[in-house]
Amino acid sequence: MQAGAVGAVAALRAAFDAFAACDFESLTRCELMAVMDEYEALTCQLPGPWHRLLARLQAEATPRELGAKSWNEVLRIRWRLSTTEAGRRLGEAAELGPRRAVTGEPLPPELPVVAAAQGAGLLTADHVKVLRDAVKDLPGFVDQSTREQFEADLVRVAVGVGPKELKDTAALRLFLLDQDGPEPDDTERARKRGLTAGKQCRDGMIPLTANLTPEAAAVMEVLFAKFAAPGMCNPDDDEPCTSGTPTQAQIDNDHRSLAQRQHDALLVIGRIALMTDLGQLNGLPVSVIVRTTLQDLESRAGIGVTGGGTKIPIQDVIRMGSHASHYLAVFDQATGAALNYFRARRIASPAQRIMLIARDGGCTKPGCTVGAYGCQAHHGAADWADGGDTNVNEMSLACGPDNRLVNSDGGYTTTINQNGDVEWHPPPDLDHGQHRINYHHRPELLLTPPPLHDPQPACIPESEPQPDLERTLESEYDPAPDPEPAWQFAPDPEPDWHLAPDPQWVPDWDLGWDDLNQPMPPNIEHLWNTPAFDPAVPIPEPTNRPTLGGRAVRGP
């Protein structure tokens, strides 16, 4: 940027600070209205320079050069925008900002009249949205001169009315231009097709919105005719009828509505599909994977989270675990599968992938919402090409696009901190001090209070033998009690909590518990999606823990 632009934006911020510091108490009603008029006009003008700046940035660099997958992601990371807001700004800049031809000549904006009115402070953000939508809805047979006249007429209306009146006027003009409506077209039907699952509500329900093609509707008709018939697939029956013909008693006892029967039918159809050989998805059989904690299973309270991020009540998790087409991933201190391969192999094993799903829940890059089903196993501590090991505590989940951003491809680097959390370090152009950890899939980490002390690892005397660093999680679990470790520490027997903590004090509950390399049964509890360890809670003996291991519990 030129020095003039840098100085001008600094002066703009200084002028705003001076304006914000003004005393408005002494202004009269007329003066207040006049100041608010000018302030509103300035607010309407501000997007104009942003469009020019964004257009210049897009001409100067590519998202890949900045360390992102798309311009939407650049805006989301650098300026902490939502996906919707970033998309809106990009769309406005493309239609209202300056353009250049392939040969380099400057071109006017796609909507020059709207851009000029916005630059003059005559249009609010709602006005601009209505105008953009109206021009986009013009039929394809409208010529360029008519489009320009349509835009100019609507802008002339917009400067004197609100967004609602403008929207009604635009709808009337569109109707007059095309009173017969669009001609039925296969291409248009294909463009409108879609099926979208909404966000999960507080009660756990998920709304589903669909716009089916005639072919898809025909398929659903015959499936619902079979599986949504009265008496079919009724979860209230002791033995629901999922094939053949239901008995008369099942039909008479079926009090569900049509919508409920179709819901239950869709569930059964999905189960039937999952029981067939659907191949693999990112190294695992296509199955429903639910992650939960042993404490929630034992107490029958809490939730489980699927590989796609859906929250399921624990009672449903236990019931689903009995179906052969699902995995129930429950982790304890002992597992029956090899989780460390060091340099023996590069690709993560199925057992490792299940453990990563249970720990990370989805892509670990901050801001990414891709669930575990769409993720790959990523060498988080050190890349395989740089000598990294294929060990479960040195790997993480990352979606394909984010995985390709690491190192030379996109400028990102990843590390694993002492708590086992994956940290993503962005390239300089996208680094504004944001979080290094993705809390989207593990929001409970934000609810865990910081520890009162920062315990340092106790020193091991040089005379004592060092623990075997090559120990892996393949070893057999020995229920026998461990020998007392020869730790050297001297905690205050009666610490005064009103004083500053002693930096040399090391709590005995932390010794050997958070370090997998200590000579004791392997403990991976602190790596998974479980609450922070509380020293006040007694630790059950290993012999009292039910071991479900890393293998799947399978059933229908």
RODO-2510 file (C-alpha; in nm, 4 decimals, decimal comma):
residues 556
     n   res          X          Y          Z
     1     m     0,0000     0,0000     0,0000
     2     q     0,1119     0,3567    -0,0683
     3     a     0,2011     0,5882     0,2171
     4     g    -0,1025     0,8016     0,1340
     5     a    -0,3435     0,5144     0,1932
     6     v    -0,1683     0,4163     0,5154
     7     g    -0,1793     0,7712     0,6454
     8     a    -0,5381     0,8203     0,5352
     9     v    -0,6696     0,5132     0,7157
    10     a    -0,4739     0,6156     1,0270
    11     a    -0,6294     0,9618     1,0059
    12     l    -0,9717     0,8011     0,9597
    13     r    -0,9315     0,6020     1,2795
    14     a    -0,8053     0,9084     1,4636
    15     a    -1,1026     1,1090     1,3398
    16     f    -1,3390     0,8353     1,4560
    17     d    -1,1751     0,8287     1,7999
    18     a    -1,2198     1,2054     1,8219
    19     f    -1,5836     1,1739     1,7184
    20     a    -1,6484     0,8907     1,9658
    21     a    -1,4994     1,1040     2,2452
    22     c    -1,7368     1,3944     2,1781
    23     d    -1,9983     1,4948     2,4326
    24     f    -2,3434     1,4504     2,2799
    25     e    -2,5354     1,5694     2,5860
    26     s    -2,5394     1,9347     2,4828
    27     l    -2,6752     1,8759     2,1310
    28     t    -3,0275     1,9777     2,0472
    29     r    -3,2772     1,7511     1,8767
    30     c    -3,2077     1,9005     1,5350
    31     e    -2,8329     1,8788     1,5849
    32     l    -2,8578     1,5163     1,6954
    33     m    -3,0580     1,4264     1,3868
    34     a    -2,8114     1,6093     1,1606
    35     v    -2,5113     1,4315     1,3137
    36     m    -2,6856     1,0959     1,2867
    37     d    -2,7641     1,1664     0,9204
    38     e    -2,3978     1,2237     0,8447
    39     y    -2,2892     0,9239     1,0511
    40     e    -2,5395     0,6965     0,8732
    41     a    -2,4221     0,8210     0,5334
    42     l    -2,0623     0,7469     0,6316
    43     t    -2,1625     0,3976     0,7454
    44     c    -2,3225     0,3340     0,4066
    45     q    -2,0090     0,4585     0,2280
    46     l    -1,7574     0,2427     0,4155
    47     p    -1,8037    -0,0792     0,2088
    48     g    -1,6896     0,1008    -0,1094
    49     p    -1,3177     0,1283    -0,0215
    50     w    -1,3313    -0,2277     0,1147
    51     h    -1,4413    -0,3526    -0,2286
    52     r    -1,1491    -0,1743    -0,3919
    53     l    -0,8996    -0,3038    -0,1375
    54     l    -1,0251    -0,6605    -0,1707
    55     a    -1,0139    -0,6424    -0,5507
    56     r    -0,6537    -0,5235    -0,5345
    57     l    -0,5591    -0,7967    -0,2868
    58     q    -0,7110    -1,0619    -0,5140
    59     a    -0,5049    -0,9258    -0,8033
    60     e    -0,1887    -0,9210    -0,5916
    61     a    -0,1968    -1,2712    -0,4397
    62     t    -0,3795    -1,6027    -0,4383
    63     p    -0,5361    -1,7749    -0,1362
    64     r    -0,2703    -2,0465    -0,1575
    65     e     0,0073    -1,7893    -0,1342
    66     l    -0,1532    -1,6503     0,1791
    67     g    -0,1865    -1,9980     0,3332
    68     a    -0,5574    -2,0636     0,2800
    69     k    -0,7772    -2,2797     0,0591
    70     s    -1,0078    -2,0008    -0,0622
    71     w    -1,0713    -1,6293    -0,0316
    72     n    -1,3574    -1,7054     0,2022
    73     e    -1,1129    -1,8719     0,4384
    74     v    -0,8683    -1,5797     0,4115
    75     l    -1,1383    -1,3402     0,5280
    76     r    -1,2592    -1,5758     0,8005
    77     i    -0,9155    -1,6287     0,9506
    78     r    -0,7614    -1,2838     0,9115
    79     w    -1,0632    -1,0774     1,0152
    80     r    -1,2549    -1,3389     1,2200
    81     l    -1,5649    -1,3310     1,0007
    82     s    -1,8330    -1,5952     0,9758
    83     t    -1,8601    -1,8008     0,6597
    84     t    -2,1819    -1,6195     0,5662
    85     e    -2,0371    -1,2727     0,6212
    86     a    -1,7196    -1,3554     0,4297
    87     g    -1,9278    -1,4855     0,1396
    88     r    -2,1438    -1,1720     0,1424
    89     r    -1,8419    -0,9426     0,1283
    90     l    -1,6825    -1,1420    -0,1502
    91     g    -2,0051    -1,1369    -0,3502
    92     e    -2,0497    -0,7623    -0,3055
    93     a    -1,6883    -0,6941    -0,4001
    94     a    -1,7262    -0,9031    -0,7159
    95     e    -2,0369    -0,7108    -0,8281
    96     l    -1,9711    -0,3619    -0,6888
    97     g    -1,5912    -0,3449    -0,6954
    98     p    -1,3575    -0,2549    -0,9825
    99     r    -1,2711    -0,5174    -1,2415
   100     r    -1,0076    -0,5735    -1,5066
   101     a    -1,0274    -0,7431    -1,8423
   102     v    -0,8014    -1,0332    -1,9330
   103     t    -0,5785    -0,7902    -2,1214
   104     g    -0,5556    -0,5575    -1,8199
   105     e    -0,7951    -0,2763    -1,9087
   106     p    -1,0034    -0,1461    -1,6176
   107     l    -1,3726    -0,2344    -1,6308
   108     p    -1,6682    -0,0809    -1,4455
   109     p    -1,8450    -0,2817    -1,1739
   110     e    -2,1066    -0,5341    -1,2766
   111     l    -2,3680    -0,3148    -1,1070
   112     p    -2,2308     0,0350    -1,1688
   113     v    -2,5425     0,2270    -1,0608
   114     v    -2,5668     0,0379    -0,7313
   115     a    -2,1950     0,0908    -0,6689
   116     a    -2,2238     0,4650    -0,7328
   117     a    -2,5253     0,5017    -0,5033
   118     q    -2,3497     0,3073    -0,2294
   119     g    -2,0390     0,5226    -0,2657
   120     a    -2,2561     0,8310    -0,2185
   121     g    -2,4012     0,6891     0,1043
   122     l    -2,7547     0,6531    -0,0339
   123     l    -2,8019     0,2764     0,0144
   124     t    -2,7971     0,0685     0,3301
   125     a    -2,6714    -0,2895     0,3420
   126     d    -3,0302    -0,4167     0,3182
   127     h    -3,0930    -0,2063     0,0083
   128     v    -2,7823    -0,3490    -0,1578
   129     k    -2,8917    -0,7057    -0,0831
   130     v    -3,2383    -0,6513    -0,2335
   131     l    -3,0912    -0,4926    -0,5464
   132     r    -2,8366    -0,7709    -0,5978
   133     d    -3,1031    -1,0392    -0,5561
   134     a    -3,3395    -0,8642    -0,7950
   135     v    -3,0813    -0,8349    -1,0725
   136     k    -2,9841    -1,1976    -1,0188
   137     d    -3,3485    -1,3056    -1,0641
   138     l    -3,3791    -1,1458    -1,4076
   139     p    -3,4733    -1,4028    -1,6758
   140     g    -3,2013    -1,5107    -1,9122
   141     f    -3,3750    -1,3678    -2,2201
   142     v    -3,3446    -1,0081    -2,0916
   143     d    -3,0889    -0,8120    -2,2975
   144     q    -2,8108    -0,5967    -2,1524
   145     s    -2,9799    -0,2605    -2,2077
   146     t    -3,2951    -0,3773    -2,0287
   147     r    -3,0860    -0,5064    -1,7386
   148     e    -2,9133    -0,1704    -1,7030
   149     q    -3,2460     0,0135    -1,7131
   150     f    -3,3921    -0,2296    -1,4562
   151     e    -3,0995    -0,1624    -1,2208
   152     a    -3,1223     0,2156    -1,2617
   153     d    -3,4976     0,2192    -1,2004
   154     l    -3,4681     0,0178    -0,8809
   155     v    -3,1847     0,2357    -0,7473
   156     r    -3,3987     0,5426    -0,8130
   157     v    -3,6714     0,3822    -0,6009
   158     a    -3,4281     0,2666    -0,3306
   159     v    -3,3044     0,6153    -0,2398
   160     g    -3,6544     0,7096    -0,1235
   161     v    -3,8010     0,3950     0,0347
   162     g    -3,7061     0,1225     0,2790
   163     p    -3,5849    -0,2286     0,1937
   164     k    -3,9336    -0,3834     0,2210
   165     e    -4,0923    -0,1396    -0,0246
   166     l    -3,7955    -0,1847    -0,2565
   167     k    -3,8338    -0,5624    -0,2438
   168     d    -4,2039    -0,5391    -0,3291
   169     t    -4,1288    -0,3062    -0,6210
   170     a    -3,8583    -0,5399    -0,7513
   171     a    -4,0951    -0,8374    -0,7327
   172     l    -4,3574    -0,6462    -0,9309
   173     r    -4,1072    -0,5461    -1,1993
   174     l    -3,9851    -0,9045    -1,2304
   175     f    -4,3415    -1,0286    -1,2661
   176     l    -4,4153    -0,7754    -1,5415
   177     l    -4,1029    -0,8809    -1,7294
   178     d    -4,1862    -1,2536    -1,7146
   179     q    -4,5552    -1,3083    -1,6364
   180     d    -4,5557    -1,6705    -1,7549
   181     g    -4,2711    -1,7684    -1,5258
   182     p    -3,9698    -1,9767    -1,6185
   183     e    -4,0147    -2,2546    -1,8709
   184     p    -3,9776    -2,6054    -1,7228
   185     d    -3,6245    -2,7181    -1,7858
   186     d    -3,4230    -3,0231    -1,6806
   187     t    -3,1179    -2,8074    -1,6178
   188     e    -3,3145    -2,5780    -1,3881
   189     r    -3,4569    -2,8732    -1,1947
   190     a    -3,1090    -3,0166    -1,1528
   191     r    -2,9855    -2,6822    -1,0235
   192     k    -3,2602    -2,6644    -0,7594
   193     r    -3,2198    -3,0190    -0,6274
   194     g    -3,0874    -3,0595    -0,2779
   195     l    -3,1205    -3,2137     0,0665
   196     t    -2,9936    -3,0273     0,3707
   197     a    -2,9731    -3,1235     0,7369
   198     g    -3,0103    -2,8239     0,9657
   199     k    -2,8323    -2,7538     1,2909
   200     q    -2,9084    -2,9772     1,5861
   201     c    -3,1614    -2,8192     1,8199
   202     r    -3,1391    -2,8089     2,1982
   203     d    -3,3691    -3,1105     2,2244
   204     g    -3,1380    -3,3100     1,9966
   205     m    -3,3665    -3,3041     1,6929
   206     i    -3,2314    -3,2092     1,3493
   207     p    -3,4553    -3,0486     1,0826
   208     l    -3,4301    -3,1858     0,7297
   209     t    -3,5086    -2,9789     0,4192
   210     a    -3,5298    -3,1424     0,0766
   211     n    -3,6029    -3,0412    -0,2799
   212     l    -3,6194    -3,3710    -0,4679
   213     t    -3,6045    -3,4338    -0,8387
   214     p    -3,8878    -3,6426    -0,9852
   215     e    -3,6573    -3,9448    -1,0017
   216     a    -3,5522    -3,9154    -0,6383
   217     a    -3,9148    -3,8682    -0,5341
   218     a    -4,0136    -4,1822    -0,7254
   219     v    -3,7495    -4,3837    -0,5381
   220     m    -3,8647    -4,2498    -0,2018
   221     e    -4,2280    -4,3260    -0,2867
   222     v    -4,1722    -4,6971    -0,3317
   223     l    -3,9447    -4,7203    -0,0276
   224     f    -4,1991    -4,5444     0,1929
   225     a    -4,4793    -4,7560     0,0477
   226     k    -4,2968    -5,0622     0,1785
   227     f    -4,1230    -4,9534     0,4993
   228     a    -4,3616    -4,6753     0,6108
   229     a    -4,6766    -4,8848     0,5861
   230     p    -4,8796    -4,9247     0,9078
   231     g    -4,7187    -5,1861     1,1307
   232     m    -4,3766    -5,1687     0,9605
   233     c    -4,0581    -5,0590     1,1382
   234     n    -4,2411    -4,9642     1,4569
   235     p    -3,9856    -4,9036     1,7350
   236     d    -4,2593    -4,9538     1,9959
   237     d    -4,2928    -5,3228     1,9028
   238     d    -4,0889    -5,5798     2,0901
   239     e    -3,9803    -5,7256     1,7572
   240     p    -4,0353    -5,4636     1,4839
   241     c    -4,1251    -5,5927     1,1405
   242     t    -3,8565    -5,4791     0,8954
   243     s    -3,9243    -5,7306     0,6185
   244     g    -4,2198    -5,9253     0,4926
   245     t    -4,5717    -5,8302     0,5975
   246     p    -4,6641    -5,7078     0,9481
   247     t    -4,9216    -5,8983     1,1465
   248     q    -5,2701    -5,7625     1,2013
   249     a    -5,1847    -5,7035     1,5667
   250     q    -4,8849    -5,4913     1,4678
   251     i    -5,1012    -5,2910     1,2292
   252     d    -5,3738    -5,2359     1,4910
   253     n    -5,1204    -5,1298     1,7555
   254     d    -4,9503    -4,8798     1,5244
   255     h    -5,0625    -4,5334     1,6378
   256     r    -4,7894    -4,3340     1,4612
   257     s    -4,8614    -4,0544     1,2171
   258     l    -4,7545    -4,0751     0,8535
   259     a    -4,4620    -3,8420     0,9192
   260     q    -4,3450    -4,0594     1,2097
   261     r    -4,3744    -4,3781     1,0027
   262     q    -4,1693    -4,2238     0,7231
   263     h    -3,9039    -4,1152     0,9739
   264     d    -3,8778    -4,4659     1,1174
   265     a    -3,8700    -4,6105     0,7660
   266     l    -3,5777    -4,3861     0,6699
   267     l    -3,3895    -4,5033     0,9787
   268     v    -3,4402    -4,8697     0,8910
   269     i    -3,3401    -4,8089     0,5279
   270     g    -3,0190    -4,6488     0,6501
   271     r    -2,9452    -4,9427     0,8801
   272     i    -2,9985    -5,1867     0,5952
   273     a    -2,7577    -4,9877     0,3802
   274     l    -2,4934    -4,9828     0,6548
   275     m    -2,5167    -5,3608     0,6942
   276     t    -2,4012    -5,4061     0,3330
   277     d    -2,0439    -5,3762     0,2105
   278     l    -2,0060    -5,0046     0,1395
   279     g    -1,6281    -5,0113     0,1253
   280     q    -1,4153    -4,7769     0,3338
   281     l    -1,4285    -4,4122     0,4343
   282     n    -1,0874    -4,2616     0,5101
   283     g    -0,9423    -4,5976     0,6123
   284     l    -1,2379    -4,7321     0,8130
   285     p    -1,5431    -4,9363     0,7139
   286     v    -1,8467    -4,7178     0,6490
   287     s    -2,0058    -4,7376     0,9925
   288     v    -2,1513    -4,5096     1,2557
   289     i    -1,8758    -4,4237     1,5039
   290     v    -1,9779    -4,2839     1,8415
   291     r    -1,7306    -4,1514     2,0959
   292     t    -1,8133    -4,1283     2,4625
   293     t    -1,6475    -4,1765     2,8002
   294     l    -1,6443    -4,4722     3,0313
   295     q    -1,7866    -4,2548     3,3096
   296     d    -2,0916    -4,1653     3,0994
   297     l    -2,1516    -4,5291     3,0106
   298     e    -2,1275    -4,6441     3,3710
   299     s    -2,3540    -4,3663     3,5006
   300     r    -2,5887    -4,3897     3,1990
   301     a    -2,5868    -4,0105     3,1825
   302     g    -2,4364    -3,7730     2,9310
   303     i    -2,4050    -3,7887     2,5550
   304     g    -2,2090    -3,9509     2,2768
   305     v    -2,0802    -3,7672     1,9705
   306     t    -2,0704    -3,9270     1,6265
   307     g    -1,7957    -3,8881     1,3719
   308     g    -2,0138    -3,6296     1,1993
   309     g    -2,0644    -3,4212     1,5147
   310     t    -2,4192    -3,5283     1,6039
   311     k    -2,4865    -3,5447     1,9784
   312     i    -2,6713    -3,8604     2,0883
   313     p    -2,8154    -3,9344     2,4353
   314     i    -2,6205    -4,2025     2,6162
   315     q    -2,9213    -4,4373     2,6243
   316     d    -2,9311    -4,4291     2,2442
   317     v    -2,5546    -4,4840     2,2352
   318     i    -2,5893    -4,8019     2,4406
   319     r    -2,8743    -4,9241     2,2214
   320     m    -2,6866    -4,8439     1,9004
   321     g    -2,3828    -5,0275     2,0307
   322     s    -2,5742    -5,3531     2,0021
   323     h    -2,6200    -5,3097     1,6258
   324     a    -2,3696    -5,4913     1,4094
   325     s    -2,3445    -5,2022     1,1672
   326     h    -2,2056    -4,9603     1,4248
   327     y    -1,8826    -4,9088     1,6149
   328     l    -1,8934    -4,8259     1,9823
   329     a    -1,5542    -4,6693     2,0560
   330     v    -1,4873    -4,6702     2,4316
   331     f    -1,1343    -4,6211     2,5623
   332     d    -0,9724    -4,7122     2,8873
   333     q    -0,6153    -4,7435     3,0120
   334     a    -0,5694    -5,0772     2,8385
   335     t    -0,6355    -5,1535     2,4738
   336     g    -0,6027    -5,4659     2,2693
   337     a    -0,4790    -5,3048     1,9474
   338     a    -0,1376    -5,1761     1,8446
   339     l    -0,1398    -4,7962     1,8544
   340     n     0,2301    -4,7217     1,7985
   341     y     0,4123    -4,8239     1,4809
   342     f     0,6993    -4,5719     1,4857
   343     r     0,8601    -4,5912     1,1364
   344     a     0,7240    -4,9359     1,0497
   345     r     0,4368    -4,7915     0,8464
   346     r     0,3204    -4,4528     0,7203
   347     i    -0,0571    -4,5031     0,6977
   348     a    -0,2563    -4,5084     1,0206
   349     s    -0,4203    -4,8373     1,1112
   350     p    -0,7976    -4,8702     1,1685
   351     a    -0,7406    -4,8901     1,5445
   352     q    -0,5417    -4,5677     1,5354
   353     r    -0,8093    -4,3941     1,3307
   354     i    -1,0793    -4,4923     1,5786
   355     m    -0,8676    -4,3585     1,8639
   356     l    -0,8057    -4,0316     1,6774
   357     i    -1,1774    -3,9931     1,6119
   358     a    -1,2508    -4,0427     1,9805
   359     r    -0,9847    -3,7935     2,0844
   360     d    -1,0138    -3,5151     1,8260
   361     g    -1,3735    -3,5507     1,7067
   362     g    -1,2955    -3,3796     1,3768
   363     c    -1,0452    -3,1612     1,1964
   364     t    -0,8043    -3,0046     1,4467
   365     k    -0,7331    -2,6885     1,2441
   366     p    -0,8874    -2,3877     1,4220
   367     g    -1,2055    -2,2713     1,2544
   368     c    -1,2643    -2,5954     1,0633
   369     t    -1,5984    -2,7666     1,1275
   370     v    -1,5414    -3,0835     0,9214
   371     g    -1,6349    -3,3889     1,1275
   372     a    -1,4282    -3,7004     1,1768
   373     y    -1,5923    -3,8802     0,8846
   374     g    -1,4328    -3,6303     0,6443
   375     c    -1,0852    -3,6311     0,7998
   376     q    -0,7531    -3,8010     0,7373
   377     a    -0,4868    -3,9118     0,9836
   378     h    -0,2199    -3,6402     0,9934
   379     h     0,1299    -3,6642     1,1403
   380     g     0,0866    -3,3768     1,3837
   381     a     0,4131    -3,3788     1,5783
   382     a     0,6460    -3,4246     1,2796
   383     d     0,5663    -3,5043     0,9203
   384     w     0,6505    -3,8516     0,7927
   385     a     0,8955    -3,7021     0,5425
   386     d     1,0740    -3,5284     0,8307
   387     g     1,1143    -3,8472     1,0343
   388     g     0,7820    -3,8438     1,2170
   389     d     0,6477    -4,1619     1,3741
   390     t     0,3106    -4,3229     1,3072
   391     n     0,2141    -4,3248     1,6752
   392     v    -0,1342    -4,2384     1,7927
   393     n    -0,0110    -3,9716     2,0373
   394     e     0,1883    -3,8043     1,7575
   395     m    -0,0966    -3,7937     1,5057
   396     s    -0,4167    -3,5958     1,4664
   397     l    -0,7212    -3,5602     1,2443
   398     a    -0,7225    -3,3115     0,9576
   399     c    -0,9551    -3,2758     0,6616
   400     g    -0,7965    -3,3237     0,3215
   401     p    -0,7744    -2,9538     0,2219
   402     d    -0,6283    -2,8518     0,5591
   403     n    -0,3897    -3,1464     0,5624
   404     r    -0,2441    -3,0190     0,2356
   405     l    -0,1834    -2,6739     0,3870
   406     v     0,0847    -2,8009     0,6248
   407     n     0,4500    -2,7116     0,5673
   408     s     0,5567    -2,6031     0,2187
   409     d     0,2105    -2,6391     0,0639
   410     g     0,0341    -2,3707     0,2656
   411     g     0,2781    -2,2460     0,5268
   412     y     0,1086    -2,4044     0,8293
   413     t     0,2999    -2,6047     1,0877
   414     t     0,1530    -2,8343     1,3522
   415     t     0,2797    -2,9372     1,6923
   416     i     0,1386    -3,1370     1,9819
   417     n     0,1639    -2,9719     2,3225
   418     q     0,2216    -3,1372     2,6574
   419     n    -0,1536    -3,1894     2,7043
   420     g    -0,1804    -3,3892     2,3824
   421     d    -0,3654    -3,1102     2,1981
   422     v    -0,2756    -3,0315     1,8377
   423     e    -0,1692    -2,6727     1,7742
   424     w    -0,1792    -2,5184     1,4262
   425     h     0,0618    -2,2319     1,3609
   426     p    -0,0563    -2,0204     1,0642
   427     p     0,1672    -1,8436     0,8121
   428     p     0,2552    -1,4799     0,8899
   429     d    -0,0085    -1,3304     0,6583
   430     l    -0,2898    -1,5056     0,8479
   431     d    -0,1464    -1,4871     1,2001
   432     h    -0,3236    -1,2294     1,4145
   433     g    -0,2796    -1,4034     1,7503
   434     q    -0,5760    -1,6394     1,7157
   435     h    -0,6192    -1,9662     1,9052
   436     r    -0,3903    -2,2490     1,7972
   437     i    -0,6351    -2,5219     1,9070
   438     n    -0,9704    -2,6021     1,7463
   439     y    -1,2368    -2,6065     2,0170
   440     h    -1,5300    -2,6638     1,7802
   441     h    -1,5299    -3,0416     1,8247
   442     r    -1,4201    -3,0294     2,1916
   443     p    -1,5988    -2,7323     2,3494
   444     e    -1,5631    -2,8846     2,6927
   445     l    -1,1964    -2,7810     2,6895
   446     l    -1,3069    -2,4178     2,7128
   447     l    -1,5087    -2,4998     3,0256
   448     t    -1,2151    -2,6555     3,2112
   449     p    -1,0664    -2,4038     3,4580
   450     p    -0,6896    -2,3544     3,4453
   451     p    -0,4893    -2,5405     3,7107
   452     l    -0,3912    -2,3573     4,0283
   453     h    -0,0325    -2,4690     3,9847
   454     d     0,1901    -2,5343     3,6887
   455     p     0,3488    -2,8592     3,8052
   456     q     0,6933    -2,9240     3,6657
   457     p     0,8032    -3,2807     3,6015
   458     a     1,0057    -3,4193     3,8869
   459     c     1,3703    -3,4944     3,8234
   460     i     1,4847    -3,8541     3,8017
   461     p     1,8127    -3,9199     3,9826
   462     e     2,0948    -4,0104     3,7498
   463     s     2,1541    -4,3285     3,9462
   464     e     1,8049    -4,4552     3,8732
   465     p     1,7393    -4,6429     3,5458
   466     q     1,5592    -4,4385     3,2794
   467     p     1,2181    -4,5565     3,1592
   468     d     1,2050    -4,7453     2,8327
   469     l     1,1029    -4,4890     2,5697
   470     e     1,0361    -4,7631     2,3145
   471     r     0,7506    -4,9024     2,5196
   472     t     0,4321    -4,9107     2,3105
   473     l     0,0678    -4,9614     2,3873
   474     e     0,0899    -5,3155     2,2483
   475     s     0,2129    -5,4506     2,5823
   476     e    -0,0168    -5,6677     2,7897
   477     y    -0,1919    -5,4998     3,0780
   478     d    -0,0606    -5,6203     3,4127
   479     p    -0,3211    -5,5838     3,6858
   480     a    -0,0566    -5,6297     3,9538
   481     p     0,0165    -5,3149     4,1613
   482     d     0,3076    -5,1060     4,0418
   483     p     0,6167    -5,0612     4,2573
   484     e     0,6544    -4,7277     4,4282
   485     p     0,8499    -4,4945     4,1947
   486     a     1,1668    -4,3488     4,3379
   487     w     1,0675    -3,9865     4,2851
   488     q     1,2579    -3,7184     4,4713
   489     f     1,0311    -3,4412     4,5853
   490     a     0,9562    -3,2583     4,9017
   491     p     0,6074    -3,1116     4,9118
   492     d     0,5056    -2,8915     5,1993
   493     p     0,3046    -3,1147     5,4359
   494     e     0,0845    -2,8203     5,5342
   495     p     0,0883    -2,5746     5,2455
   496     d    -0,0474    -2,2271     5,3062
   497     w    -0,2886    -2,1722     5,0191
   498     h    -0,3025    -1,7989     5,0961
   499     l     0,0584    -1,7583     4,9875
   500     a     0,2067    -1,7733     4,6395
   501     p     0,2582    -2,1308     4,5193
   502     d     0,6022    -2,2787     4,5620
   503     p     0,7477    -2,3348     4,2125
   504     q     0,9439    -2,6339     4,3421
   505     w     0,6351    -2,8100     4,4751
   506     v     0,5186    -3,1088     4,2679
   507     p     0,1855    -3,2725     4,3638
   508     d     0,2205    -3,6461     4,4074
   509     w    -0,1061    -3,7137     4,2228
   510     d     0,0533    -3,5914     3,9015
   511     l     0,3578    -3,8158     3,9168
   512     g     0,3499    -4,0936     3,6622
   513     w    -0,0112    -4,0232     3,5665
   514     d     0,0315    -3,7773     3,2777
   515     d     0,3393    -3,9364     3,1249
   516     l     0,2863    -4,2354     2,8951
   517     n     0,6562    -4,3133     2,9026
   518     q     0,6650    -4,4069     3,2696
   519     p     0,7023    -4,7772     3,3583
   520     m     0,3366    -4,8348     3,4401
   521     p     0,0277    -4,9555     3,2535
   522     p    -0,0228    -4,7202     2,9576
   523     n    -0,2585    -4,4368     3,0389
   524     i    -0,4234    -4,2614     2,7477
   525     e    -0,7183    -4,1188     2,9369
   526     h    -0,5869    -3,7605     2,9311
   527     l    -0,5528    -3,7717     2,5518
   528     w    -0,9194    -3,8375     2,4858
   529     n    -1,2233    -3,6192     2,5035
   530     t    -1,2679    -3,6468     2,8820
   531     p    -1,2866    -3,3855     3,1579
   532     a    -0,9653    -3,2592     3,3064
   533     f    -0,8130    -3,4803     3,5753
   534     d    -0,9264    -3,3809     3,9202
   535     p    -0,6974    -3,4901     4,2063
   536     a    -0,9894    -3,4790     4,4471
   537     v    -1,1659    -3,7607     4,2648
   538     p    -1,0367    -4,1032     4,3714
   539     i    -0,8915    -4,3093     4,0909
   540     p    -1,0458    -4,6569     4,0606
   541     e    -0,8118    -4,9485     4,0669
   542     p    -0,7232    -5,0847     3,7202
   543     t    -0,8584    -5,4270     3,8101
   544     n    -1,2049    -5,2756     3,8634
   545     r    -1,2247    -5,1178     3,5186
   546     p    -1,4188    -5,2917     3,2439
   547     t    -1,1975    -5,3070     2,9378
   548     l    -1,3720    -5,2629     2,6050
   549     g    -1,0525    -5,1907     2,4156
   550     g    -0,9978    -5,0251     2,0828
   551     r    -1,1846    -5,2867     1,8801
   552     a    -1,5379    -5,2242     1,7771
   553     v    -1,8321    -5,3727     1,9582
   554     r    -2,0475    -5,4905     1,6705
   555     g    -2,4044    -5,6079     1,6313
   556     p    -2,7559    -5,4950     1,3975
***
